[in-house]
Amino acid sequence: MFENCMSPSAGIIQIRLTGVISGQLATPGHFYPTAIGKTCQVWFVDHPLSLLYSTPMKHVVRSSEITKIDAASQNAFRLPALILMESAAMGVWSVVESRIPGKDASLVFLCGGGNNGGDTLAVARLAYNSGCRKVLCILTGGRLSPSCERQREIVERYGIDLITIGETIPDTAEQAIAQADFLFDGLAGTGLKGKLRGGALSLVLLANQSKATVIAIDTPSGISEEVSSTASHGKAELCVTFGMRKLAMYHPSNRSDCGEIVVKNPGFPPQLLEKAPIASDLYTSEDLALEKLSTSSYKNKRGHLGIVGGSKKYSGAPRLSARSAFACRTGLVTLFCDEEVYPIAASEAPSVMVRVLKEVEELAPYDALLVGPGWGGGRSSLLERIFFLGKSIVLDADGIRAYAELLGEQKALAHGPLILTPHLGELKYLTSVLYEEIPDDTPLSFFTMVQEVADRLNAVLVVKSSLVHIAFPGESRIAVIEGLNPSLGVAGSGDVLSGVIAALLVGGATVQEAALQGALLHQSAGALAHAKCGYYDSETLVDYLGQVVMGAER
């Protein structure tokens, strides 16, 4: 049972091992007076110690930093390795036990020879202690860490079923994996330096084919910041990671294979965790906040956005961007397009003022510009002249390709405040002209490359995938938004995002604020549309933007 004191000193949590408070048998959720004059709300928990192990941080670090913290915990703070391992296992089991429907469930533990395998063996023992009897440990790895070796000895003495494998997988192990209800993946942790091989690789491939619920211990095996994201790796529904979230999990190709991520502190001293260098910050809809408009605000006070885009093939893209800008409180939108597109654009968007762009100087009066949606090719010379205006610009789609062409010509391009919104394909095109040799596709290289591109271009980079990665020039921490919403992967979704970000620039936000808050608005609208409609087109997505904006006003 724990008590949440609802008082001027709220935030204090007391943990009691009985269900009695102030002489009364407590009822969960009810409020009770305490002996110290406070009013407390009471809840029961199955594992009170798990409250001490939870780490509600929203930061991401390199796995090497957790390795240093582990070593410092043992060397500087004199915490024995086996104590840390036991604490890690308790953290895992506190998350998992309630998810296992009964004691007759079949639990198979895949255990490597390192400390990750030792953690997994300790979890298997805790499962056995809790009454689970269909427990099997499949062991691989010739060289054992001392802690893992001890955990193997303990499990053997418990009489828990063991299968030791080499390069080939015996039929008994294959059948056990295929028939398991739950698989615990502890073959390799985040410190992995190379691709999985041999028996570990074979076990991961079998686990990926199994219908079992897969639980990764620290990380799905094969996912590491120095291993290619295209290499074979485990896929989990749940990942219980230790200390802090790891960088490798937030590569676009890796995140969905980690499933739900829960962080548990295996007893690392908090002062070590607090000092860990942060590689990335995670943002959610809870971080979304917009200043409320004055009740006297009207269109001329809410800013004027200029959009340069549209072509005969893609006339709808700038219209989606314009509608999105209106939904995000922009008062006026003017679309500049080619003469051949003008009749189509003018008829499709009655709220948008449509003009044929004759001179670049016509763009100078606008509060911000969105350049590129549906623009088509052959625009690099025009983009160069637009840059010279020094305006705040969101560059999207064909605008990014035009910029890459200019960079490929080795031109020194001055520009004003700039935000680029590439998807992964456009990012690859952009980096192909910035690097003589494309960086490899490890998670560490991806994060490093995204930051380097932002620095070299002196631009905010908003990289779109199932996640959103935002790099700010001159900064060392990349912002990550966990989208994981496949309904947003629809034609025109990027045009909506660029319109949202441009609208925030028009409203006076900095490029950093516009990029982050714009991406959060886009993701929140997508989540709301998914909840209401399931799957949808981008026109429908825009319909939910206004509701999200209104909800974000403070």
Buried (B, 14 or more C-beta within 10 A) or exposed (E): BBBBBEBEEEEEEBEEEEEEBEEEEBEEEEEBEBEEEBBBBBEEEEBBEBEEBBBEBBBBBBBBBBBBBBEBBBEEEEBEBBEBBBBBBBBBBBBBBEEBEEEEBBBBBBBBBBBBBBBBBBBBBBBBEEEBEBBBBBBBBEEBBEBBBBBBEBBEEBEBBBBBBEEEBEEEBBEBBBEBBBBBBBBBBBBBEEBBEBBBBBBBEBBBEBEBBBBBBBBBBBBBBBBBBEBBBBBBBBBBBBBBBBBBBBBBBBBEBBBEBBBBBBBBBEEBBEEBEBBBBBBEBEBBEBEEBEEEEEEEEBBBBBBBBBBEEBBBBBBBBBBBBBBBBBBBBBBBBBEEBBEBBBEBBEEBBBBEBEEBEBBEEBBBBBBBBBBBEEBBEBBBEBBEBEBBBBBBBBBBBBBBBBBEEEEEBEBBBBBBBBBBEBBEBBBEBBEEEEEBBBBBBBBBBBBBBBBEBEBBBBBBBBBBBBBBBEBEBBBBBBBEEEBBBBEBBBBBBBBBBBBBBBBEBBBBBBBBBBBBBBBBBBBBBBEEBEEBBBEBBBBBBBBBBEEBEE
